[in-house]
Amino acid sequence: MKRKINKIISVYQNYIPLKSECLLFFFIPLLISTITIVLNGNHDIWFLLNHGKYVLKHGFPIIEPFSMHQGLSFVMQQWLSSVIFYIAHSINSTYGLFILCFLINCLILYFLYKLCMEMSNNNYRISTFISIVIDLILLILSYITTRPQIFTYLLLVVTLYIMEKFYKNEKTKAIYFMILISFLQINLHAAMYFMLYIFMLPYMANYIILKIKNKKDNRVFKLLLIWAIMFIVAFINPYGIKAITYIFNSYGNYYVNEMIGEMNSVTISTLNGKIYFSLLIIIMVLFAVAKKGKFKIRQILLFLGLTYLSLTSYRNISLWIIGVIPFIILYCEPYIPKLKKQAKEKIRKFKLYKFIFLIGILLICGATFICQKGLQTYLKPGVDEILKHNPSKKNNIYANYNNGSYLEYRGIKPYIDSRAEVFLKTNNKKEDIFFEYYLLSKGQINYKNFVDKYNFNYLIVNEQEIFYNQIIKDKNYKHIYYGKCTNLEECEYGNYIVLERVVKKNNESI
């Protein structure tokens, strides 16, 4: 086994590619992204498109305008992301959204490469390998998709790149770009704003130690000044301090964490959990075995902090991947010597350009094939049926957490949607609607009392909902449509039925 490993290492060490030749390997994640970006759809895209449309037509809402509930205080914390998604969708539907995500992924891949080059002293072979591995993991685990998080990932990678440059060169002007990044983050995805500081905090600790050792090293004061300006700039958003403090009113709720899969604690029983723990073990073994690599204070702190965050919820695994895996290069780079001479064969270059052209054609064909069906959902026929019976859209309509966003996109105001934090009393300042929904989903509320309370005239109920088998037998409701799931994501919640209420509380026909 050891001989085989040594043979593989020797082959890689003796491989002398052109620097431009390494670009071929970047087509691996780009080709995979043509499938995953579109196939890994999500329910959130519907409310994001709806938000973007609303902002462009009416401005920034302070009272929640999309659900059936009245007077809920509201902060559209991802307004700029929503506008960008809506514009991309307006230009060319699914193609527009795909191209947007594809370009953002290209930028993530590029800055991952630049970050790795910065840490490896421009060793492009190991930098190419590590940056591609990180991007592939993000794609495979479905983190690169039509959600505001993709902008956050890009800004966090750029943040690490800037901080590494600043660590090596105090005079670099790149550090001032953190002010722009602060402005973009608070408007693109306010809920993740403080992640900028979390990613920068280990460097601050490192600079404090350097200041103690060398009194002439003033980077700690420069970074403190940048932090102060970043925080001031963050107030340049439509909601001021409410956007900055959004995360404190929106996350950490027990009922939200229990019901939403991506908010659950990571376990080894899931595919994402298995991949995460495998990577964690590999990195810890590497840290223990590698003799040439050296521990850095910033690396240790970032590893510990992001490992803790990633264990608390699945959604934070992506932050761990971005913030921890690049530092593997500090341990791998000493084993991969830099090349002193570079091959310059015209034949190889000619073949390279031909191959790039071929791959480009494959990318276009793959994207066209995947996008041709457009942005679809299995809810569309059922909602069409509701609108046929209720063209005015005025009746109260029940839809669960996963389905509500699409109804809002179609102009219907449902009971709840996938913006869980909007329905928390700590956020909307009026009523804890999500807690009521939690009790309903656990069977702790009688569905008849619940329906009577809101006087629902139409309901969309999935097979996975606890009161499904009861309500389909209830003679007070007429079945007007039965919808079947069409892919794995939809089938997680089961098929659904659309019901119309035909009897009032006093048993009179509607």
N, C-alpha and C positions, 0 to 999 in steps of 0.2 A: 504493500500500500504506500509506504514511504517513498519507494523508488518511483512509483507512478506519479506521485505528487511532485517529486523533484524533476521528473521528466517534463511534466506539464509546465512547471515554472521555468525550466531551461528553454523550452520552446518559445514561451512568451517573451523571455528576456532576450532571446536571439532574433526575435521578429523585429524587423526594421521597417516600419511603415512610413510613408510620407505623412507629414502632419495633416495635409488635406485628405489623405486616405482614411484617417480616423473619422472623418465626417460620415462615412458610409455606415458606421455603427449607429449613428444617431437616427438613421432611418428605421431602426428596429422599433423603438417606442413610438415613432411617428406613424408607422404602419398599424401598430396595435391600437393607437388612439383613434384611427378611423372607425374602428368597431366599437370600442368601449365608450367613447364620448357620447354616441347616439344611443346605443343599446342600454347603457346604464342611466336611463332617465330617472326623473324623480317628480314627486307630487308638487314640490315647491315651485317649479317653473311656472305653474299657472298663476299663483298669487304674485310672483315676481313680475310677470308680464302685465298683470292687472295693475300692480303698483306703478310700474313705469308709465303705463298709459294714463293713469290718474294724475301723476305728477306733471306730465307734459300738457294735460288739458286743464287741470284745476289748481296746480300748485301743491304745496306741502300740507297734508291734513294734520290736525291736532286732535280731532275726534275720529275714532275708527269708523270708516264709511262703508265697509264691505260686508260685514255680517249682519244678522237680523237684530243684534243688540244695540241699544241706543245709549249714547252719552259715555262711551268708553274712552278714556284718555289714551292717546296714541302717539307713538314715536316711530316713524318709518325709518328704522335704523340702517337699512340697506338701500336707500332711495337711489343713489347713483348707480349701483349695480343693476337695479331694476330698470332704470332708464336705458342703460347700455344694452341689456338683454332685450328690452322691448324694441329698441331701434334696430338691433341685429335681426330680430324676428320679423319686423316690418319690412325690412329690405328684401329678405328672401326666406322667410319661414324657417324650416329646419336647417336649410343650408346656411342661413345667416348665423344661427346659433352654433352650428357645428364649426364654421370658420372662426367665429369668435373664440370658442373654447380651444380649438386647434392652435390658434395664434398665441393665446395665453400659455398653453402648454409648451409651445416652442420657446417662449420667453423664459418660462420656468427652467426648461432644460438648458437654455443658454447661460443663465445666471448660476445654475448649479455647476456647470462646467467652469465658469469664471471663478466661482468660489473655490472649487477644487484646485484649479490652477494656482490660485493665490496661496492656498495652504500647502501645496506640493512643490512650490518653487518652480512652477511652469513645467511639470512633468505631464505632458499631454496624454500619455498612454494610460496612466492610472486615473487621471482626471476624467478621461472619456469613459472609462469603465464604471467608476463610482457614480458619476452623474446619470448615466444611462440606467444603472440599477435602481437608483432612487426614483427616477421618473417612471420606470416600469412598475415598481411597487405601488406608487400612487395610482397608476392607471388600473392595475389588476384589482386593487382594493376599492375601486370606484370613487376615488376622491376627486378626480378631474372630471367634473360634470357641470351642468348648468345651475350652479349655486354661487353665492357671493364668496364662498370660501376659496375659489380659484384665484381671485384677486388678492386675498389675504396670503395665500401660499406664495404668490409671486413677490409680494412686498416683503414677506419674511425672509425669503431667500436673498433678495436684494439687501435687506438689512444685515444679514450675516456677512455678505460679501463686503459691504461698506465697513463693517466693524473689523473684519480681518485686515482690510487695507489700512484702516486707522491704527490697528494694533502694530502693524509693521512700519507705518510712516505717519508720524504725528502731524506732518504738514500737508497731508493729502486733503484736497478740497472736497472729496467725495462725502465726507462726514456731514456737510451742509445739506446734502440731498435728503437727510433724515427729516428735515423740516417739511419738505414736499411730501415725503412718505406719510408723515403724521396727518397732513391735510387729506391725502387720498384715502387713507385707512378709515378715518372717522366718517367719511361720507360714503365710502364703498361698503363698509361692514363694521359699523360702530360697536357691535357686540364683541368683536375681537380686537378692539383698539389696544387694550393693555397688553396684548401679546407682544407688541413692539418692545415695550419696556422689559418684559420677561426675557425676551431674546437678547436684550442689551445688558441686562443686569449682571450676568457673569463677567462681562468685559469690564464693567464698572468695578467689580470686586477685584479683578486682576489689576486694574490701574491703581486702585488704592494700595495694593501690596507693592506695586512698582514705585509708587510715590514714597512709601516708607523706606524702601531700599535706596531710592535715588531721588533726592529732594528737588532735582532739576526737572524731573519728569512731571509735566503739568497736564497730562491728558485727562486726569480725573476731573479737573476743574473745567476743562473745555467741554467734556461730555456732559457735565452737570448743566452748563450753560445751554448746550444743545437741547437737553431734556426740558429745560424751562421754556425755551422757545417753542419746542414741539407741543407742549401742553397748552400754551397760549394760542397757537395756530389751530389746535383741535377745536376751539370755540367757533371757528369759522364753519359752521354747519347750521342747517335750518332749525335745530332744536336745542342748541347751546349745551348747557350742562346736562340736560336730560339724555342726550345722545352719549356723552362721555361716561355717564354713570349707568347706562342702560344695562350692562351686564349684572350689576348688583341687584337689580330689581327683577331679573329675568331668569337667572340660572341658580341651580342648587335646590330647586323645589323637589321634595321627595316624590310627589305623585307624577311629575313630569319625567323625572329620572327613571321611575319604574315602568312607565307606559311606553316611552319612546326608546326604540332599540339602540340607536346610536348614542344615547345618554347612559346606557347600562354600563356597569363595571365590566372590564374585560375578563373573559374566562377562556380557558383552553378548549372548551367544547365547540366553539364556532370556528369557521375557516379563517376569519380575520384574526381571531385570538391565537390560533395555531401558528399563523405566519408571524404575528407580532412576537410571541414568546420564543419562536425559533430564532428570529433576528436578535432578540435581546440576549439569548444564550450565546449566540455566535460572537456578538460584540464583547460580552463579558469575558469569554474565553480568549478572544484576541487581545484584550487589555492585559490579561493575566500571563499569556504566553509570549507575546511579542517583546523581545528584549531591546530592540533598537528604538522603538517608539517611546516617547516621553509623555507623561501626564502633564496637562496644562490646567491651571486653575479654572480658566473659563470653560474648558471642556468638561471637567469634573462637575462643576456647578450646573451647567446646561444639561448634562446627562442625568443628574439626580433630579433636577426640577422637572424636566420633561418626562422622565420615566414615571414620576409620581402622578403627573397630570394624565398621562396615557393610561395608567392603570385604573383611573377613576371613570373613564368613559371611552367608548370606541371612537368617537369623533376626534379625540385628542391624539389618536395613534398617528394621524397624518402630521401633526406638529412634531411628534417624536422622530418620525422618518426624516423630516426636513432639517430638524435641529441637531440630531445625534449622528445619523449615518455618515454625513460628510466628514466628520472627524476621524472616521476609520482611515482616511487617507494619511493621517499623521503616523499611523502604524504600518501602513502598507508601502508608503513612498520610499522608505529607506531600503526596501528589498527590491525595488524596481529602479535600477540605475538610469540616469538621464543619458540620452544618446548624444554623442559628440559630433557625429557626422550624419548627414541626411541624404538619402538616395534621391537622385534627380533623373529618373529615367523617363523620357518622353512617352515611351510606349505605355508605361504604367499610368501616366497622367491621362493619356488618350482613353485608355480603358476605363479609368475612373469617371471621366465626364460622360461616357456612354452609359455607364452603370447608373449614375445619378439621374440621367435623363429617363432611363427605364423605370427607376424607382418612382420618379415624379409622376410618370404616367399611371403607375399602379396606385399611387396615393389618390389621384384624381378619380380614377375609376372606382376605387374602393369607397371613397366618400360619396360619390354619386349613387352607387348601388345602395348604400346604407341609408342615405337621406331621402331616397325617392318616395318613400311612403309618407313622409311628412310627420309633423308632431301629432301623435295620436294617443287616445286613451280609450279604454273599454267602457268608460262612463258616457261617452258621447251619445250613443243611441238612447240610453235611459234618460239623459237630460233632454234630448230632443223630444221624447215622449211627454215629459213634464211640461215643456214649453208648448207642445201641441194642445194639452189640456188647460194650460194656464199661461196664455201668451202675455198677460199683463205683468207676470213675475211678482205679484204682490202677496201671494199666499206664503205663510210661514212654512219653511221646508227644512226637514231634518236631514243632515248629512254628517257622517262621522269625521274624525280627525283627518283621515287620508283622502276623503272625497270632496270635502268642502271647498278646497282651493279651486278646483275645476268649475264648480258651480258659480263661484264668484267671478271667474274668468268669463263665464257665459252671461253675467249680469244678474244672477240670482243671489239673494242674501241668505245663506244657510245658518244653521245653529253654531257650527264651529268649523275650523279649518286647521291646517298644519302649522300655523303660527302659534304654537302652544303658549309662549310667554305673553302674547297679547291678551289671553283669557285668564291671566292671573291677576288677582286683586292688587298685589303689590305693584303691578304695572299699569293696569287700567283704572285704578283708584275708585272702582265702583263695585265690582262683583267677582267672586272667584268661580267663574264659569267652568274652568278646567277641572276643579275639584268635583263639581257636580257631574261632569262628563266621566270622570274617573269612577265615581260611585255607580253611575249607570253601567259602565263597561264591566264592573265587577258584580253586577246583579244586586247591588245594595239599594237600588231605587226601583220601584215598580214602574214598568214602562208605561202603563196606562196613566198613572198620575203624572208622569213626566210629559207625555203627549198632551194631556189635558192642560197642564200648566202653560205650555207654549202654543196650544191650539194648532198643532201641525196639521196641514191639509195634505202634504205629500212627504213621504219618507223614502230615503235610499238606505237600505240596510244590507250589510254584507253577511255572508254565512258565518263568519268568525265572531260576529257580535252575539253576546250572550242571550239577548232577547229575540234573536232571529226566529228560532223554532216556535216561539210563543206567538209572535205577531203575525206570522204567515197563516196561522190558524184562526186569527181573530176576524170575525165576520164583519167588524166595523170598517175593514179595509179591503179595497179592491186591488187586485194585482194588475198592473197595467204594463209591466215590462220585466223580463228576466234576463239579466246580463251575465255572460260568461267571461271569465278572465282569459287573456290571450298570451300572457308570458309569465315567467317565474315571479317577477316582482308583484304583479297583480294577484296571482294565485296565492300569494302569502296571506292575503286577506279574504280569499274565497270569492265565489260568484256573488252577485247582488240581485236584489229584487226592488222594484219601484212600486210603492204602495200609494194609493189615493184613499183618503178618509171619506167614507160615504155616510157615516152616522155621526151626529153631534153628541154632545154630552147628555142631552135630554132625550137621546134616541130618535131624534127627528132626522130624516134624510137631508143630506146637503143638496 
